[in-house]
Amino acid sequence: MDYGTLISIIVFLVVFVAITFELVNKAVAAFSGVAILILLKVIDEHHAIKFIDFETIMLLFGMMIIVSVLKHSGLFTIVSVRISELTRGSPIKILILFSIVTAVMSAFLDNVTTVLIIIPIIIELTRGLGLDPKKYVLSQAIISNIGGTATLIGDPPNVIIGSKVGLTFNQFMINLGPPVIVIFIVVLIFIWATNRDQFKPINTNIIKLFTVNLLLEKIRYDFLNMKIDYALMKKGVLFLGIAIILFITQTMTGLAPGVVAISVGIFLVLVSGMNLEIALEEVEWSTLMFFVGLFILVGALEENGVIEWFAHNVFLNIGDNPYISVLVVEWVAGIASGFLDNIPFTITMIPIVEIMNESNPLFQDLLWWALALGACLGGNLTIVGASANIVSIGIAKKYGVHISFLEFMKFGAVISIISLIIASIYLIIRVNIIF
């Protein structure tokens, strides 16, 4: 093992640990690693830029701009209030309706933004009804990860896979949409069946009904008292629709998702008349820099032959059985993503899967779907498995709802395993069709 290889491995592992256990800010950890590699002359700064996947960065940046405009318009506020009104204080309706909204929003926006909007309103609603908010918070965090699995833009691992491999929005929806719908339904039933006491209908006496109505009025007042910009909202929804249409028609237009997202986002800001500085305030710059740093770190590993060695000595040793290959990729991704951060893991796995595909072209895109399902669904194993989990627990804590690592794992681990089993059945069916 030469000098460059050893240093790149050590730096990557140290950064990975720092990210996983949140010892420092993710972006700081990633760029510190890059700085060390450059200072120690493992890579040079000009070469490092070549490792960055600008397609992924553009896609994330563009969607963040669109979400920023929609958020400032008050759209998400209105949606939350209307859903609260539809529940009429019914625990099971709260679970079902909010879960549907969370899943859809996570699929077409992003799961972190979704939980930032949903969690506060669901805590206030459940607490006002005398219900324990914990199960509802846990449910929405987990559902956000499941919903985000269905599309190219729903979850960062999918964004990375799609951009790196060239898979389209339609391919993600067609291949991952069906198993995600099944998983969503099964998980909802499981949550209800194992927590029936939490979702029993409330006592419908006059006093309780009066309390429910007062609560709904309070929510209506608190949230709709905010400034709602309907003109901005219409423009935001229109441009989001345009972006989704262009994603869907990518095979006809030839426009890359990153180009679509950033172009639509910029045009939306220009047309809406919204102050650019305000729109940019909502952009998660730390997340974008985190991605840039990780691309360089993994690029250094690939440049020094580490990825190729790992692929040949670990994954390619499992044999030629397509069933085993697909399931190993899915479950390794699922378990690893549960205890590590699924973003750096996915970036690391992409060149490995590329080598596996080269060794057996018959796999077509199946290994990519296995990686996507494992990385996204496995994030529900623990709090640290996905950013949406960390954000949800953080918001809940601010509202006085404390959920421990163990509490989350008890709830999420079983659901994650169920989800991965369903995904495995789906992948086995696909293997049977191909082979």
N, C-alpha and C positions, 0 to 999 in steps of 0.2 A: 504493500500500500504506500503510494507516494505522498509527499507533503500536502499537495493541493487536495487530494481526496480525503485525507485524515482531517484536515482543518474544516473542510466544507461539511463533513459529517458531524463533527463536534459542535460547530456553530449552529447547524440546523437543529440538532437535538436540544441544545440549550435554549434556543428560541422557542422550540415546540413546547418545552416544559414551562417556560415563562408565559406563553400564550394560554396554555391549558389551565394553569393554576392562577392566572391573572395576577402574576407577580408584578408586572408593569403593564402599561398601556400596550395593546396589540401592535399598533403602528410603530411605537417606539421600539418594541422588542424586535420586530421584523427589520426595521431600518438600522438598528444597532448591529444586527447580524450582518447586514449588507456592508455597513461601514467597516466592520472587522475584516471581512473577506477582501475588501478593496485595499485596506491598509496593509494587510499581510500579503498582498499581491497574488491572491488566489484567482481573482478576476480583476479586470480594469473597468473603470466607470463607463467607457464607451461600449465595451462588450456587454456590460450589465444591462444596458438599455434594450439590447436585442432580445433579452429574455422576457420582457414585459409584454403581456397580451393586452394591447390597447383596445381591442375589440370588446373585451370584458369590461374594462374601465369605462369606455364610452357608454356601454349599455347600462351599467349601474348608475353613472352620473346622469344620463338622460332621464331615467326612470325616477331618480331622486328629485330632479327638477319638476317633473310632472306631478309627483306626489306633493311636493312643497306647495305648488299653486292650488291644488285641490284642497289641501289642508287649510290654507289661508282663506279659501272661499267659504268654508264652513260646511262643506258637503258631508264630511265624516261626522260632524256634530249632529246634523239633521238625521242621517241614517241611524245613528245610535239611539236618538230620542224616539224615532218612529218604531224601531224594533222594540224598545222598552214599552211603548204604548201597546203594541200588538200582543205582548206577553200577558197583559192584564194581571200581572202578579203571579202567574202560574209557574212554579219551579221547573216543570218539565218543558214548558214552552220557552222559558228563559234559556235552558240548555240547548234545545233544538234550534231555535231561531238564531241565537247568537252564534252557535256553531256553524250554521249554514253561511251566515254573513262573514264570519272569520275565515272559513275555508275559501270562499270565493274571493274575498279581498286579498288573502295571502297568495292566491294563484295569479292574480292579475296586477297586484301592486308589489308589496313585499311583506313578509310576516312580521318583521320588527315594527314597521309603521302600523300594521294592523293591531298588534297587541297594545301599542301605545294608546290607541284610540279606544279599543274595546274594554280593556281591563278596568280602567277607572269607573266607567259607567256600570259595568256588571258588579263591581264591588259595592257601589252605592245602592244599586237596585236590590241585591240580595241581602245586604246588611239591613236595609230599611224594612225588608219583609221578615226579618228575624231568622234568616237562613245563614248557614256557615259559608262564607265566600270562598273558602279554600278549594273545594272541589270544582267550583266554577272557574276559578283562576287557573287551576291545573288543567282543566278540560280545554280552555281556550288556548293556552300555550301549546298543548299537544296537537290540537286541531289545526293551529296555524302552520305547524310543521308538516302535517299531513296534506293540507290544502296546497301548500307551496311546492309539494313534490310533483304536482300535475303539469306544470308548465315550465317553459324555458326561463321565464323571468321570476318565478315564484320563490326560488330559494338559491342562495349563492352557489352551492355545488352544481346545480343545473346550469346556471349562467356560465360557469367556468367550463363545464363539459361541452355545452353547446357552442361556445365561442372557440374553444381549442380544437374541437373535432369537426365543426361545421354542420352540426345538426340543427334543423329548423324548428321554429315554434310549433308548426303543425306536427312534426315528427314527435315532439315531446307530448303534445296533447293526445295524439292518436295512440302512442305506445304506453304512456304512463297514466293517462286519464282514466281508462277503464279500471285498472287495479286500485287506483287511488279512490275512486267512487265506492268500490266494494269495501275497501279498508275503512273509509269514512263512516259508512253505514254500520259495519260490524263494530267499530270502536264506540260509536254512539250507543248502540244497543248494550255493549259491554259496560260502559260507564253507568248507564241507567240501571242495568241488572245488578251490578255490584254495589250500587249506592242508592237503593230504592228509598231509603229513609230520607235522603237529602232531597229527593224529587217528588215527594208526596204532595198532592194538591193541598193548598192552604185551607184553613177553616173559613168557610164562606159566610160567616155570620155578619151582621150589619156593621159591627165595630171593625172587624177585620177588613171588610170591603171599603169602609171609610178610610182606614189607614192606607190601604193600597192606592186609593184614588189620591189621597194627599201626597203620597210619595211620588206618584207619577206626575202630579202637578209641580212638585218641587224640582224634579228632574227637568221637566219641560221649561220651567222658569230659569233654572241655573244654566242650562245649556243653550236654550234659544234666546236668552237675553244677550248672548254674544252677538257680535256684528256678523251678519250673513251677507255676503256679496254674491247675489244671484247672477249678475252679469259675468263675473269671474268664474262662477261655478259652471255655467253653461259652456263657456269657452274651454274650461279645463276638461269637462266630460267629453266635449267634442273632439279635442285633440288626443285624449286618451283613447277614444274610439278609433281615431285615425291611426294611432300607433299600433293598436291591436290588429286592425285590418291589414296594415302593412306587414306586421309580423306573420299573419296568416297567409298572405299572398307573396311571401318571400320568394318562392320558387318561380313566380311569374315576373316579379319586379327585379329580382336579383340584388335587392338592397339588404345589406347585412343588418342584423338586429341592432348592433351598436350605432350604426349610422342613422337608422330610423329613430332610435330613442333620443339621441343627442340632438338631431335635427328638429324633431317634434317638440322637445323640451325648450329649445332656444326660440323657435317660432312662437310657441305658446306664451313665453315671457314677453316677446316683442308685441304680439297681437293683444295680449291682455292689458298691456300698459303697466303691469306690475313692476315695482322697483326691483332691478336685478339683484341688488345687494340683499334685499329681503328674501328673494327666492333662493339665493345661494346660502343663506344662513341655515336653512334646513338640510342642506347637503351634508352627508356624513363623510367629511373630509378624512377623518381618521380611518374609516373603513376603506376608502379608496387607496390611501397610502399603505394600509395594511396589505391589500392585495398586491400593490406594486412591489413591496418588499418581499412578499412570499414568492412571487413569480421569479424574482432574481435569485433567491435562496435555492429554490428547486431547480432553476436553470443551472446553477453552479454544481449541484449534485449530478444533474444529467450530463453536464459538460465533462465532469471528472469520472464518468462511467459508473457511478454508484447506483443509479436507477436501473441500468441495464444488468448489473451484477445481481441486484435484488430480484429483478424479474426472473432471470434465468435460474437462480439458486433457490428461490422460494416458490413463486407462482407457477413457473413452467415445470417444476418437479412434481406437480400434482397429477400429471399424466394427460392423456388425450381425451379422457371422458368428458364430453361437453356438459353433462349434468353437473359433475363435480366442479368443473371450471367456473361455471356460471354461479353456482351456489356459494363457492368459496369467495369469489369476488364480492357477492352481495353480503354475506354474513361477516366477512372480515371488515368490510366497509361499515356495516351496521354496528358491530361491537366497538370497533375503533372510534367511530364517530360519536358513540355514546359517552366515551370517557376522554376523548380528545376533542379538539375543535375540528368540525367536519370540513372546514374550508382548506386549511393547509393539507389535511389528509387527502382530499380530493385532488388538489394540485399535484401532490406527490404520486398519486395512483394513475394519473392520466398517461404518462409515458410508459408505465408498467403495462397497462391495458393495451396500449398501442403495440407493444412487443408481443403480447399474447394474441392479439388479432392478426399480426403478421405471421405468427406460427401456425394459425388455423383460420384462414380467410372465411370459412363457412360460418363462423360466428356472426358475421355481418355486424349489426349494431347491438347485438344482444348483451354483450359485456358492458356496454355503456349504460344500458338501461339497468343492469344489475348494480353497477356502481352508483348510479343516481338514486335508485330505490334504497340501497343500503345506507348511503351517506345522509340522505334526507330523513328517512324513517328512523334510523338508528339514533338520530339526535334527540329522540324522546326518552332515551334510557336514563339520562341524568340531567341535572340543571346545566352542567357545562357543555352538554352535547350540542346545543344550538343557541344562537344569540337571542332568539325569541324567548327562550326559557329564562335566561339571565335577566332580560328586560322585564318580563312578566313578574318574576319573583321580586325584583327591585321595586317595581311600582306597588306591588301588594304590600311590601314592607313599609313604604311611605304612608300607606293607608292603615297601618297597624295590623296587617294580616301577615303573620310570620310563617313561612313555609321552609322547613329545613331541607338539607340535601337528601336525608334519608326519606322524608315524607314524599318528596318529589320522585325519588327512585322507586319507592314502593308502588306509587301510582303509575309512573311512566314506564317502568321496566316491563311489566306485564303487557301493556299496550304496545310497546315497541316490539316485543317478541311476537305478539299476535300479528302485527302489521308485517313483520318480516316473513312470517310463515305464509301469510296470504300472498305476499310478493313472490315467495319461493314457488308456490303452486303455479302462479301466473308464468313465471320464468320457465318452469318445467314444461308447461303446455307449449310455450313458444319454442323451446328446444325440440320438442316432438314434431312440431310443424316444420322446422328448418331441416332437421336431420332425419 
